[in-house]
């Protein structure tokens, strides 16, 4: 199964990858029916549904993506709930929740990341839903703890989350384009600029927010001009970045 996941990330045909991922997800869920506490299966389901929503669904069908992001979050949460303190604190106040997260260690990094990433994806598509927005402080605590433990996990994507948060929020709610840029640049440093989704996030959550068309165009041009072979083990993710970059280019007039 792990080798299958590696092969999927090396695929650069989006249609083939989408079909394969959908089939793999149902296989994983079938295996979980017989082994519902299997850590590897839970994390593969969380990562798979989060990636499926991000790469293939959210731009075309946000409502459907919300369902898949929640499914991803819930699989990761099933793994995190094996920690008794976290399980008890999950519905308590923020200090109790934060104290429980402090008991997590590096073995929990993947579950923390996919829970937070998927939950954030759901919240980002649910800005009309007060119930979803209430969860934002807990999402932030999840990602903060994960960053403390291993900020380089999965192409240092936690920095993309942090940068996006600072980029999306208005200043009155703590938004800060300069801090957003700092986090995106941390990701570029770790990934040596080879993880192309970073430039997509820079364009969307930094350049567009400060109304800098030159930077917006430059970031997206990097995505479109960089060959997929720059990161062979993540060609699928970089191909998704190219698709998202093209979409942003097509909607530039709406952003500026």
N, C-alpha and C positions, 0 to 999 in steps of 0.2 A: 504493500500500500504506500509506503514512504517513497519507494522508487517511482511509483505511479505519479505521486505528487511532484517529484522532481521533473519528470518528463513533461508534466503539464506546464510547469513554469518555463520550460525551455521552448514551448510551442509559440509560434508567432502568427498562426492563423486563428483569428478571433472566433470565427464561426465554429471551427473544429474544437477549440478550447472550451467554448461555451457548452457545446453538446457533451463533451467528455466530462466537464465539471458537474453538470446536472446529473449525469449517470452515476458518477462517483459518489455524489452526495446521497443519493438514494441507497446505494450500496452500503455506505458508512452507517446510515440510519438503520438499515436492516441488521447490520452487525451489532449495533448498539442495543437492539431489542433483546439480543441474547447475552450481552455483556454491558449493562447500562452504566457501570462505573469505570469502564476502561479509559484511562487517561488519554492515551494516544488517539482513540476514536473520538472522544469528546473534543479534543483540541483540533483534530482534522475537520470535524463537523463545524466547529466555530469559525475556523479560518476559511473553510470552504464557502460557507454561506455568506460571511462578510465579504470575501473576495468576489463572489458571484453578484452580490448586490452592488458593490462598488464598480466592478468592471463591466457589467452587462445589463443592469436593470435600472439603476437610479436615474440616469439621464433621460431614459425613455418612459419609465413608469415608476415615479416616486412612491406611489402608494404600495405597489407590489414590493419595492425595495425595502420599505419600512417593515414589512412582514418578515423578510429574510434577515434583515439586520437584527430584529428581535430574536429570531430563531438562533442566530449566531451567538448573540449575547447570552441567551439562556443555556446553551451548551457549555460555554465557558464558565458561567456561573455555577453550573452543576459541579464542575471541577473545583472551583473556589470554595464551595460549600462543604467540601470535605474537611476544611479547617473549621473546627467547632466554634471558635471565637468569632470568626467571620459570619458563620451561619446565624449565630445568636444576635449579632450586631447589625445584620443586614437591614432590618427595618427600624433600627434605633436612630438616635440623633447623630449628627456629624462627628462629635468628639468620640463617641463609642465606635463609630464606623472607622474613623481614622486609627484609633487604637488597635482595632482588630486587624486592619491592613498592615500595621507595623509588625505583626507576627508572621507575615508572609516573607518568604525568602526567594533565592534565585530559582528554586525549583518551580515557583509559581509565576515566573515572569510571563510565559506564554499565555497562561489563562488570564492574568491581569490585563495583558495587552489586548487580547482579542475580545474580552468582555468590555473593556473601555472603548476600544475602537468601534466595535459594533454598536454599542449603546450610543456613542457620539454620532455615528452615522444615522441612527434612528432619530435622535434629537434634532439633528440638522435638517431632517426632512419633516419635522413635526413642530416647526416654529409657531404654528397656529394652535398648538395643543398645550395648555398650561400644565397639565399633568406631566408631560414629557419634559418640559423645561425645569420643573421642580427638581428633577434628578440631576441637573447639571453639576451641582457641587459634589455629588458622589462620584460622578464620572471623572471629574477633575482629580479627586483624591485617588481614585484607581490609577489614573495615568501618572500622577505624581509619584506614587509608590513604585510603579513599574520603572519609571525613569531613574529613581534612586538605585534600583537594583541592577538594571542593565539597559542603559540608554541606547546601546548599539543594536539591540534586538530587532530583527526583521528590517534591515536597511535603515536603522535609526528612525523609524517611522514615528516614534513618539514625538520627535521634534516637529514633524509635520502637523501632528495634532495640536501641539502647544502653539505653534506659529499661526495655525488657522484660527484658534480661539482668540488670540490677541488681534488677529486681522479682522475677524467678523464682528466683534463687539464694538459698539460705539464707545467713544472715550468716557462717557458718563457711567458706563458699566465696566470700565477697566480695560477697554480696548486700547491698543498702543501699536501702531505700525512699526515703530522702531524695534520693539521687542519681538514682534512677529518676524521681522527680517533677521534678527539675531538667531532665532530658533531655526529658521530655514537655512541660514548659513552654517549652523552647526551640523545640520544634516548633510549639506554639500561637502563639508570637511570630512565627515565620516565616510561618505559614499564616493568621494572624489568626483562628484558631479555625474556619476554614471546612472543614478536612479532617477529617471526622467520625470516621475510624478512630482518630484520636488519643484521643478520649474513650472509645472502646471499650477501647483499650490502658490508659488511665488506670484505668478501672473494673476490668479484669481483672488487671493487673500492679502496680497500686498500691493502690487502695481495698480490693480483696478481700484483698490480702496483709497489710494492716494492720488488717483486719476493721472497716473504717469503712463501715457500711451507708449512712449519710447521703450520703457522697461517692459511693459506688457508685451509688446511685439518682440522684443529681444529674447525674453524668456521662452516664449512659444516657438520662436525660430530655432532656439537650441534644441527643443524637443523634436521638431520636425526634421532637422538636419542631422541629428545624431544617429548613427547606424545602430540597429538593435544588437549587433555583435559586441557593443561596448560592455554589455553585461550579459553574457550568454545564458547564465543560469536564471535570468529574470527577463527573458525576451518577452514573455507574455505581459508582464507588468509594464514594461516599456512600450509595448504595442498599445496597451490600454491608455497609457499616457499620451501617445500620439493621437488616439481617437478623441480623448478629452481635450487635447490642445486644439484640434481642428474645430471642435464644437465651440470652444471659447472664442476662437478667431471668427467664427461665423456669427457669434452673438456680441461682437465687440461694440456695435452701435448701442446696444441696450445697456452695456456696462459704463460707457462714457457718454 
